Amino acid sequence: MERNLKKMSQEDNLSIVTIGSAYSHDFILTVDSVLANKIKYHKWIFVVFNEDEIINIKNILSSRNFSYNIPKIFCDKKGISSAMNTALNYLINIETFIWFLHAGDQAIGDLKNIVLDTKIYDFHFFPVVNSFEGQLTKKKIKYTPKDWQNIILYKPCINHQGVFTNSRLFRKFGLFSLSFTSIMDFEWFYRLAKSEI
């Protein structure tokens, strides 16, 4: 879907959402991958499933150097779809691309010029590294993010971890369905596909 966007800085043009357990090593991998790649962002939202984890998140954040906005922390005990929607409800009225980089997902390379300098589309996809079976891992990566056309041959399914989505699409097509405990992202993408976006 082509559109005209007002000129925005890179920080205004990307918000990150991380869902997961702050007790896991995967959570730290995700945080460190964003910081190591110096990815600029406007907002970073963490959503965990237990209030006790908020203390652990704050300890992790205090031990790291954030050159951009300190992430906001929320708790949602109702499941993954609800947790993602908690973050979306905070971001939905901000003109921003939203990146669901969950605990265990790792940003690779320098992403700031891949999507954020391409402002005429609302939906972009690219590879990320994560630890789930069947997904991309560091051992499978043979190319840099700018060569995602080659990487996608190894992983033809697109999940939310590999997508920048403009917030306007959530305003137009709604949030994630709470009827699903998994694949809620595919159901949301299907809504977009039916609308021929």
MARLO-180294 format. One record per residue (C-alpha): residue in three letters; x negated, z negated, y negated; residue number from 0. Coordinates in steps of 0.02 Angstrom, whole numbers, plus 50000, padded with zeros to 5 digits. Layout:
+-----+-------+-------+-------+-----+
!   r !  east !    up ! north !   k !
+-----+-------+-------+-------+-----+
! ALA !     X !     Z !     Y ! NUM !
...
+-----+-------+-------+-------+-----+
***
This chain:
+-----+-------+-------+-------+-----+
!   r !  east !    up ! north !   k !
+-----+-------+-------+-------+-----+
! MET ! 50000 ! 50000 ! 50000 !   0 !
! GLU ! 49916 ! 50059 ! 49840 !   1 !
! ARG ! 49937 ! 49963 ! 49681 !   2 !
! ASN ! 49855 ! 49924 ! 49516 !   3 !
! LEU ! 49772 ! 49755 ! 49499 !   4 !
! LYS ! 49718 ! 49672 ! 49340 !   5 !
! LYS ! 49530 ! 49651 ! 49328 !   6 !
! MET ! 49486 ! 49487 ! 49412 !   7 !
! SER ! 49323 ! 49400 ! 49446 !   8 !
! GLN ! 49271 ! 49380 ! 49627 !   9 !
! GLU ! 49309 ! 49194 ! 49621 !  10 !
! ASP ! 49488 ! 49231 ! 49566 !  11 !
! ASN ! 49508 ! 49361 ! 49701 !  12 !
! LEU ! 49477 ! 49262 ! 49862 !  13 !
! SER ! 49547 ! 49101 ! 49933 !  14 !
! ILE ! 49498 ! 49032 ! 50103 !  15 !
! VAL ! 49609 ! 48936 ! 50223 !  16 !
! THR ! 49529 ! 48836 ! 50364 !  17 !
! ILE ! 49640 ! 48756 ! 50496 !  18 !
! GLY ! 49569 ! 48646 ! 50632 !  19 !
! SER ! 49492 ! 48482 ! 50682 !  20 !
! ALA ! 49368 ! 48405 ! 50563 !  21 !
! TYR ! 49297 ! 48310 ! 50713 !  22 !
! SER ! 49237 ! 48468 ! 50798 !  23 !
! HIS ! 49067 ! 48550 ! 50781 !  24 !
! ASP ! 49162 ! 48714 ! 50756 !  25 !
! PHE ! 49228 ! 48652 ! 50590 !  26 !
! ILE ! 49051 ! 48623 ! 50527 !  27 !
! LEU ! 48997 ! 48796 ! 50585 !  28 !
! THR ! 49134 ! 48874 ! 50480 !  29 !
! VAL ! 49094 ! 48774 ! 50324 !  30 !
! ASP ! 48908 ! 48807 ! 50338 !  31 !
! SER ! 48932 ! 48994 ! 50368 !  32 !
! VAL ! 49026 ! 49013 ! 50203 !  33 !
! LEU ! 48898 ! 48910 ! 50108 !  34 !
! ALA ! 48750 ! 48999 ! 50188 !  35 !
! ASN ! 48819 ! 49169 ! 50139 !  36 !
! LYS ! 48858 ! 49108 ! 49962 !  37 !
! ILE ! 49033 ! 49178 ! 49973 !  38 !
! LYS ! 49125 ! 49158 ! 49810 !  39 !
! TYR ! 49303 ! 49094 ! 49815 !  40 !
! HIS ! 49437 ! 49033 ! 49697 !  41 !
! LYS ! 49517 ! 48905 ! 49814 !  42 !
! TRP ! 49470 ! 48838 ! 49986 !  43 !
! ILE ! 49607 ! 48744 ! 50078 !  44 !
! PHE ! 49573 ! 48636 ! 50232 !  45 !
! VAL ! 49721 ! 48586 ! 50340 !  46 !
! VAL ! 49700 ! 48460 ! 50482 !  47 !
! PHE ! 49823 ! 48383 ! 50603 !  48 !
! ASN ! 49781 ! 48198 ! 50580 !  49 !
! GLU ! 49759 ! 48094 ! 50423 !  50 !
! ASP ! 49606 ! 48009 ! 50497 !  51 !
! GLU ! 49517 ! 48177 ! 50493 !  52 !
! ILE ! 49528 ! 48184 ! 50304 !  53 !
! ILE ! 49394 ! 48049 ! 50293 !  54 !
! ASN ! 49282 ! 48150 ! 50408 !  55 !
! ILE ! 49308 ! 48307 ! 50302 !  56 !
! LYS ! 49262 ! 48213 ! 50144 !  57 !
! ASN ! 49103 ! 48152 ! 50228 !  58 !
! ILE ! 49058 ! 48331 ! 50280 !  59 !
! LEU ! 49091 ! 48397 ! 50105 !  60 !
! SER ! 48991 ! 48259 ! 50021 !  61 !
! SER ! 48839 ! 48305 ! 50127 !  62 !
! ARG ! 48842 ! 48488 ! 50075 !  63 !
! ASN ! 48808 ! 48579 ! 49913 !  64 !
! PHE ! 48964 ! 48666 ! 49848 !  65 !
! SER ! 48921 ! 48783 ! 49704 !  66 !
! TYR ! 49104 ! 48834 ! 49692 !  67 !
! ASN ! 49266 ! 48735 ! 49690 !  68 !
! ILE ! 49273 ! 48583 ! 49804 !  69 !
! PRO ! 49401 ! 48620 ! 49941 !  70 !
! LYS ! 49573 ! 48542 ! 49939 !  71 !
! ILE ! 49626 ! 48446 ! 50095 !  72 !
! PHE ! 49799 ! 48436 ! 50173 !  73 !
! CYS ! 49869 ! 48361 ! 50332 !  74 !
! ASP ! 50006 ! 48444 ! 50434 !  75 !
! LYS ! 50057 ! 48373 ! 50603 !  76 !
! LYS ! 50184 ! 48507 ! 50650 !  77 !
! GLY ! 50069 ! 48638 ! 50727 !  78 !
! ILE ! 49963 ! 48788 ! 50681 !  79 !
! SER ! 50100 ! 48896 ! 50603 !  80 !
! SER ! 50158 ! 48752 ! 50495 !  81 !
! ALA ! 49979 ! 48710 ! 50446 !  82 !
! MET ! 49947 ! 48888 ! 50390 !  83 !
! ASN ! 50110 ! 48887 ! 50292 !  84 !
! THR ! 50058 ! 48723 ! 50209 !  85 !
! ALA ! 49907 ! 48813 ! 50138 !  86 !
! LEU ! 50009 ! 48967 ! 50094 !  87 !
! ASN ! 50136 ! 48864 ! 49998 !  88 !
! TYR ! 49992 ! 48803 ! 49889 !  89 !
! LEU ! 49921 ! 48979 ! 49864 !  90 !
! ILE ! 50072 ! 49093 ! 49866 !  91 !
! ASN ! 50100 ! 49099 ! 49678 !  92 !
! ILE ! 49917 ! 49131 ! 49640 !  93 !
! GLU ! 49860 ! 49312 ! 49628 !  94 !
! THR ! 49726 ! 49303 ! 49763 !  95 !
! PHE ! 49670 ! 49375 ! 49928 !  96 !
! ILE ! 49692 ! 49246 ! 50068 !  97 !
! TRP ! 49568 ! 49234 ! 50211 !  98 !
! PHE ! 49614 ! 49128 ! 50363 !  99 !
! LEU ! 49441 ! 49076 ! 50422 ! 100 !
! HIS ! 49484 ! 48944 ! 50552 ! 101 !
! ALA ! 49372 ! 48809 ! 50623 ! 102 !
! GLY ! 49248 ! 48899 ! 50737 ! 103 !
! ASP ! 49255 ! 49064 ! 50641 ! 104 !
! GLN ! 49095 ! 49109 ! 50552 ! 105 !
! ALA ! 49071 ! 49222 ! 50402 ! 106 !
! ILE ! 48934 ! 49349 ! 50432 ! 107 !
! GLY ! 48830 ! 49438 ! 50304 ! 108 !
! ASP ! 48867 ! 49461 ! 50121 ! 109 !
! LEU ! 49054 ! 49494 ! 50107 ! 110 !
! LYS ! 49075 ! 49487 ! 49920 ! 111 !
! ASN ! 49062 ! 49674 ! 49891 ! 112 !
! ILE ! 49161 ! 49730 ! 50044 ! 113 !
! VAL ! 49337 ! 49688 ! 49992 ! 114 !
! LEU ! 49330 ! 49608 ! 49823 ! 115 !
! ASP ! 49267 ! 49765 ! 49738 ! 116 !
! THR ! 49405 ! 49868 ! 49821 ! 117 !
! LYS ! 49557 ! 49817 ! 49721 ! 118 !
! ILE ! 49687 ! 49951 ! 49757 ! 119 !
! TYR ! 49745 ! 49885 ! 49927 ! 120 !
! ASP ! 49831 ! 49724 ! 49975 ! 121 !
! PHE ! 49767 ! 49715 ! 50154 ! 122 !
! HIS ! 49588 ! 49733 ! 50218 ! 123 !
! PHE ! 49506 ! 49696 ! 50384 ! 124 !
! PHE ! 49327 ! 49667 ! 50439 ! 125 !
! PRO ! 49236 ! 49573 ! 50576 ! 126 !
! VAL ! 49201 ! 49387 ! 50590 ! 127 !
! VAL ! 49112 ! 49290 ! 50726 ! 128 !
! ASN ! 49206 ! 49160 ! 50824 ! 129 !
! SER ! 49189 ! 49063 ! 50985 ! 130 !
! PHE ! 49348 ! 49113 ! 51076 ! 131 !
! GLU ! 49337 ! 49215 ! 51236 ! 132 !
! GLY ! 49366 ! 49399 ! 51204 ! 133 !
! GLN ! 49322 ! 49386 ! 51020 ! 134 !
! LEU ! 49164 ! 49439 ! 50933 ! 135 !
! THR ! 49015 ! 49325 ! 50960 ! 136 !
! LYS ! 48841 ! 49331 ! 50887 ! 137 !
! LYS ! 48777 ! 49407 ! 51050 ! 138 !
! LYS ! 48898 ! 49552 ! 51030 ! 139 !
! ILE ! 48858 ! 49586 ! 50848 ! 140 !
! LYS ! 48743 ! 49736 ! 50832 ! 141 !
! TYR ! 48791 ! 49791 ! 50658 ! 142 !
! THR ! 48811 ! 49719 ! 50485 ! 143 !
! PRO ! 48984 ! 49690 ! 50409 ! 144 !
! LYS ! 48971 ! 49852 ! 50310 ! 145 !
! ASP ! 48975 ! 49943 ! 50477 ! 146 !
! TRP ! 49138 ! 49865 ! 50534 ! 147 !
! GLN ! 49198 ! 50035 ! 50594 ! 148 !
! ASN ! 49070 ! 50021 ! 50734 ! 149 !
! ILE ! 49107 ! 49838 ! 50770 ! 150 !
! ILE ! 49294 ! 49870 ! 50784 ! 151 !
! LEU ! 49257 ! 49978 ! 50938 ! 152 !
! TYR ! 49208 ! 49818 ! 51027 ! 153 !
! LYS ! 49362 ! 49723 ! 50967 ! 154 !
! PRO ! 49510 ! 49836 ! 50928 ! 155 !
! CYS ! 49637 ! 49695 ! 50902 ! 156 !
! ILE ! 49651 ! 49629 ! 50725 ! 157 !
! ASN ! 49685 ! 49444 ! 50704 ! 158 !
! HIS ! 49705 ! 49341 ! 50546 ! 159 !
! GLN ! 49522 ! 49287 ! 50551 ! 160 !
! GLY ! 49472 ! 49466 ! 50513 ! 161 !
! VAL ! 49594 ! 49498 ! 50372 ! 162 !
! PHE ! 49599 ! 49477 ! 50184 ! 163 !
! THR ! 49783 ! 49478 ! 50134 ! 164 !
! ASN ! 49846 ! 49479 ! 49956 ! 165 !
! SER ! 49962 ! 49335 ! 49919 ! 166 !
! ARG ! 50096 ! 49455 ! 49858 ! 167 !
! LEU ! 50125 ! 49510 ! 50039 ! 168 !
! PHE ! 50173 ! 49332 ! 50087 ! 169 !
! ARG ! 50288 ! 49325 ! 49937 ! 170 !
! LYS ! 50369 ! 49488 ! 49992 ! 171 !
! PHE ! 50374 ! 49469 ! 50182 ! 172 !
! GLY ! 50382 ! 49281 ! 50203 ! 173 !
! LEU ! 50269 ! 49153 ! 50286 ! 174 !
! PHE ! 50223 ! 49131 ! 50469 ! 175 !
! SER ! 50365 ! 49098 ! 50589 ! 176 !
! LEU ! 50376 ! 48919 ! 50654 ! 177 !
! SER ! 50453 ! 48987 ! 50815 ! 178 !
! PHE ! 50281 ! 49027 ! 50886 ! 179 !
! THR ! 50142 ! 48915 ! 50948 ! 180 !
! SER ! 50024 ! 49064 ! 50955 ! 181 !
! ILE ! 50019 ! 49248 ! 50905 ! 182 !
! MET ! 50113 ! 49203 ! 50746 ! 183 !
! ASP ! 49992 ! 49314 ! 50651 ! 184 !
! PHE ! 50037 ! 49465 ! 50758 ! 185 !
! GLU ! 50222 ! 49434 ! 50728 ! 186 !
! TRP ! 50187 ! 49431 ! 50541 ! 187 !
! PHE ! 50085 ! 49591 ! 50551 ! 188 !
! TYR ! 50230 ! 49670 ! 50647 ! 189 !
! ARG ! 50345 ! 49631 ! 50501 ! 190 !
! LEU ! 50226 ! 49726 ! 50389 ! 191 !
! ALA ! 50214 ! 49870 ! 50512 ! 192 !
! LYS ! 50403 ! 49887 ! 50519 ! 193 !
! SER ! 50402 ! 49904 ! 50330 ! 194 !
! GLU ! 50273 ! 50044 ! 50344 ! 195 !
! ILE ! 50148 ! 49953 ! 50236 ! 196 !
+-----+-------+-------+-------+-----+
***
